[in-house]
Amino acid sequence: MLAQEQKDNQHMSSHHPYYRKVQPAKRAESDFRGDCIYFEKAHLAAFDEPDAVATANAQFDHRVAAAVHAYAGPPDGAFWELPHDRDTLLERKTYYGVLAAVGAFATYPTTKCLAILAYPHYFATWEAFSLHSEPPEAVARSLVSEAILASSPGWCGTFGPNVNSAVDVIAHFTEGNYDMSQMHLLPMAYCYYDDLLPAAQEHLITSLLAGGTVHGPGNDDTHTSGFFLETWSRAGMISPLGIKKSIGETENHILMIMATRYLTNQLLYQRDPQLQFDNRRNSLGEVAAEYFATHPVPLVTVSPVPPHKDPTPGSCAFLLLDLLQRILRDDFSEYNAKSYQKETRRALVNLCNYAYDHEIRLAARMVLDYISAHFVVSTNDLRRLVPFRRLNEYPKNARDDQGFMTTAILDRQDGADPMGPTFAILAGNVRAYEMQHPPQQDPDKQWSWGIRGDGDGGDHLVDALSDYRIPPSIHDLFVNDLHRRFHQRLHRTVRDDEAEVGGHRNCDNMEIFASSPSYLITAGGQPAPYAIDPYILGIPAPGSEKQVGVAVTTTFMPTTYRHRAIYAQDLIQFSFFAEYGDVRNYGVAPDFACGPQIKLPAWVNHLQGTPYYVSDGNFIFINQGTPIDSQEAKLLQRPGFTTNEGRPGFYLAIYQENGLGLMEAFDTWLHPGVNFNEFQALVRYRNRALSLQNNVEAHYMTWNGNEFDFVIWFGLNLNGVLAGAEVMNLKYSDLDRNDPHDAFGNAGNVTNKFLNGTVMNSPSDAVVEITNHYLPTKSAPYTTLTLDMHDLLHPRRISETGEIEQAGFDNEVWLDFDWKGPNMGDACQPFSTIAGATAAVADGGVIKIIPGQTRERTTIGAGGKRMKLVAPIGDVTIGVR
């Protein structure tokens, strides 16, 4: 009998999660503020930090403590005590549907519970509880445990419980979204398990995590534990007028639900080793027939599940690996989403931290590495303005009547990309957050270094409290300005084979970046269709316009220095925003941008009437580099001027004709030996025949010798596109090698790869190489980090120093002295003897030992085999007499 066969004489030695957090050094509460994530005592020097990566790493725990302190709240009395401030610890959600007379509801712990559990680990004292006789750890344990025991699981995914028909879907529905809350429940269960009362531990795992309901019209209800069903990638199925319509689930929900089910199954298997909780083998095949004969869940016909070391097709582990591989093939379906990047990332971080299967843990880490590299090339001082898909709504898409962007580029509360604060904590390059708020605000809420809180510090806690760290070669590009010279292209393509898996990868568009230490130039991209088809009988679901991918303007973003560009209107912009197939904003090359219209910000226009603004025919030349002479430097000390050598600075050549515009930038920080007059003269000479005509190719040569053709059009409907700009036939300079790394990866000409350029390249499917040209090794003039998932079941990562980490092939095996079942070497079917584990583990591999003791005595490493023994949570004794 299946259930009996799986359980006879089988049990796991421990219910405790196989995870132990390294304890940080404790801080003083007086070093922090409660109204922001406060970095006064944990920031790099604005410039000239001698070893920026090492310093940022040394300050990491302090930045995490700042986030914990901000979200736990200011220490003004015991305001966390239940039930007086219950809403800070518990969220109550009521779910309504159009045809539902009475709404269902659920109550679950908020992110503040995670902050409270973390607080005693980061602070030596707790002023908020100074009147309590119990230590802070005991108070936190009591408060959060009580909140957990007062909670009930909710509904996950797109739909709440009362969405059962096409009418509900078209007219109105209450979203589920409980899986978003499960993202912070997972670290509470794994990382802070010992900080909860036993009853709360069990309720958290067996109810709040295991019992999330996944509901959708036409789908059988499932939960966030056990098997996946064939409907896992869809939110529902409706049949209006007898016409079947599948409703796809969104990418972020799929990943969150998958991560929760996988990580919850691990904990449930430790309590009850059933097949449905074995993530490597719980596919819906013939072996599960007996289970489903006694459970009201439809059986899906899949291949039988033989005993095998690799994850079985259809199992939780296999499906997760499949989704992670797809991201390294072609990026995300919900690319650069505002705000769903946060939710997707939390799922990945939890998998990277807590997965027992090496394959999952490594694959999730590799995807996080890719995200880090993508973010660093698309930002300048954490400020970001890139094309995005979801949510196309104000203020995320704020623009003026001409289509120029006006949204924020730093503070997510004002519409900026949501990931800046997360990477501020991870990377430590917080320069953009220095004195960012104007003095007319409440003087009690001013700070010199900090991230605006607004009570959302919890958005970053899952990342901040995780073990994931940015790889050194990528981290260097965050914190070392003079290493930020690159040209990068990312090209998403239509993947018909992925149309119903993990969201629709149905777009063909690009991102292009050209960076120099003093600025970042970003192409605005091209719109994309709906990730999920919203039409039902020709009627779009409510809010469907929010689901499209949008193009933004092409922008020139100066590196933060004297003026603070934190809104899009502070940038030089080309072309216009578009939410449908109206534009192709691809007019970007190293030091160059162009487009069908141009907007100059106030800091440019304020220079008129000074020697820093030179008008010459169709050209305008701007000096934001070194001062023309020392006397003028003294007279022109006003916002907008960069007058110190050895700091960010640039010259600009701006050309406008027939409503079209282009710009060349020259980095005076990178090339300090060129004066403003020399720059003007060379631009005029090299481009003396320049003329901008609508839809007519032109030619341009930049100061460093790069030359290319380009075209700008507007109103001619070129190839079905109303307006746009493109750069073609880029010839990188052969004579003047002032910027030798521009050509690496040939981002200017190669357009048929997922990634190519100075930093990221994809030499083959699901393989990403990340290069830093400023960190040479003994054997190469640059470092390369390789993320290789071309073999789905055996992820492989090669570090910057050449260390190879590969999952599968017995590179990591598990050992449980009390296990009586099959011995395949994974966490669910571990070896039970040291001899078995050491014989099976690959040379150089790892043996992870579950708590227990054994009398077995053997020679470890006989025959010269290298291996490492790890007890994830300790309590292991070998050789007991």
Buried (B, 14 or more C-beta within 10 A) or exposed (E): EBBEEBBEEBBBBBBBBBBBBEEBEBBEBEBBBBBBBBBBBBBBEEBEBEEBBEBBBEBBBBBBBBBBBBBBBBBEBBEBBBEEBBEBBBBEBEBBBBEBEEBBEBBBBBBBBBBBBBBBBBBEBBBBBEEBEEEBBBBBBBBBBBBBBBBEBBBBBBBBBBBBBBBBBBEEBBBBBBBBBBBBBBBBBBBBBBBBBEEBBBBBBBBBBBBBBBBBBBBEEBBBBBBBBBBBBBBBBBEBEEEEBBBBBBBBBBBBBBBBBBBBBBBBBBBBBBBBBBBBBBBBBEBBEBBBEEBEBEBBEBEEBEEEBBBBBBBBBBBBBBBBBBBBBBBBBBBBBBBBBBBBBBBBBBBBBBBBBBBBBBBBBBBBBBBBBBBBBBBBBBBBBBBBBBBBEEBBBBBEEEBBBBBBBBBBEBBBBBBBBBBBBBBBBBBBBBEBBEEEEEEEEBBEBBBBBEEBBBBBBBBBBBEBBBBBBBBBBBBBBEBBBBBBBBBBBBBEEBBEBBBBBBBEBBBBBBBBBBBBBBBBBBBBBBBBBBEBEEEBBEEBBBBBBBBBBBBBBBBBBBBBBBBBBBBBBBBBBBBBBBBBBBBBBBBBBBBBBBBBBEBBEBBEEBEBBBEEEBBBBBBBBBBBEEEBBEEBEEEBBBBBEEBBBBBBBBBBBBEBBBBBBBBBBBBEEBBBEEBBEBBBEBBEEBEBEBEEEBEBBBBBBBBBBBBBBBEEEBEEBBBBBBBBEBBBBEEEEBBEBBBBBBBBBBBEBBBBBBBBBBEEEBBBBBBBBBBEEEEEEBBBBBBBBBEBBBBBBBBBEEEEBBBBBBBBBBBBBBBEBBBBBBBBBBBBBBBBBBBBBBEEBBBBBBBBBBEBEBEEEEEEBEBEBEBBBEEBEBEEE
